[in-house]
């Protein structure tokens, strides 16, 4: 009985490690995309000659680099006189044995003009 209990325990641990191995990369890529969005949004105030389309292309290029399925239609940019707000919506399908799931992500960034 102890052997069976220990085998089941090991199976549960292995399954948990495998699930974490499959689920962690999309979350890490989302974190990296949010950091890239923050950097790009801050750069809009430093480089005034950049257009919104250049900014959008930069964010989409970074998303492609990270293998994130973010499209032009799912990337939104709003700007006011003193701030930029950028957000996107996308989902990633993860095929886990017995339980496939879709992870929905909503990366966002807000950058404000610094007051001198």
Buried (B, 14 or more C-beta within 10 A) or exposed (E): EEEEEEEEEEEEEEEEEEBEEBBEEBEEBBEBBBEBBBBBBBEBBEEEEBEEEEBBEBBBEBBEEBEBEBEEEBBEBEBEEEBBBBBBBBEBEBEEEEEEBEEEBEBEBEBEEEEE
